[in-house]
Amino acid sequence: MSDRLEQELIRSNQFDDARERLKAKMTLLLEQIPKGIKEAESGNAAAAAAYLSATQKILTAAMAEEESAYNRLMGQKADSPEKQEETP
């Protein structure tokens, strides 16, 4: 029983760790929005392009992290013997 509880805690921590990484990436993005807007408004096309590229990379990485954590969580829960019925 304690082994099963330990496994559930590990699963939960993996999901929470992914959430923390996602939160850190989004915080970084939000902190940089004013700087990116200022650069774009000043006519600095190279800086604006770099900002947009970084924004896209951060959002892509954040969503991939979220998807990975969700898949791990759902895959591991689906393997547990108590999961008897399918969710619609």
PyMOL commands that set and color helices and strands:
alter all, ss='L'
color gray80, all
select helices_A, chain A and resi 2-41+45-79
alter helices_A, ss='H'
color red, helices_A
deselect
rebuild
show_as cartoon
